[in-house]
């Protein structure tokens, strides 16, 4: 109850997680060994908007490590705006998709199986990955070592407080989501690893479980993660989740969100039908982003 972190019990071993992510994770969560065309469209559309929105953080970065590269959308777009990208993706089929379909440099391995020299990257991305780590602070300390002194680490995770309100009762936890963060304890975990949020990111992402972090001058200690009001808020959100069978989202109604999700998927389906291959969608959004960055 001190920091509001919600942890799955028991925590799988490193070996169990490596096996799960190597062969089972993407198939269980996505249903296929490669993304569907509508998912390719959705992912590239989201990523192009994200990079454009945070262009000041991405501009002039030279060497990026995308930890948990997924189906490679960030790497493809970043490479086309001049960032040299290396990806780590444990799923064998998704990492092969990145290499074979998109021509990306992606290694089929985990963080624990990886090793780089200190200061190798001036940008590291960890998007919807940290919640899968069995020891988030340990993982962030490793990534901090690989980060250059002027580098940035982008971290994004699901927000457990919002998930509790938006999910059907009992559908909130996943085998792969070991640590479940709220906005405050995500930043506390980063501080324990010697990372602090960039001031510009803190202004842009206040209240969100995402942000750009840099090496902190002074690392925090265990006492710095205590925040009982934030912990109580998360406890109350979870208690409310289990009191109601239907979602109680903070933005709109459950029915309205369901209708919007169907509308979104139909839009993605029709938009993606203009293309025959994922590579064509990738190039479409690459041209859009290049034009945006040139302005």
Buried (B, 14 or more C-beta within 10 A) or exposed (E): EEBBBBEBEEBBEBEEBBBBBBBEBBEEEBEEBBBBBBBBBBBBBEBBBBBBEBBEBBEEBEBBBBBBBBBBBBBBBBBBBEBBBBBBBBBBBBBBBBBEBBBBBBBBBBBBEBEBEEBBBBBBBBBBBBBBBBBBBBBBBBBBBBBBEEBBBBBBBBBBBBBBBBBEEEEBBBBBBBBBBBBBBBBBBBBBBBBBBBEEBBEBBEEBBBBBBBBBEEBBEEEEBEBEEBBEBBBEBBEEBEEEEEBBBEEEEBEEBEEEEEEEEEBBBEBBEEBEEBBEBBBBBBEBBEEBBEE
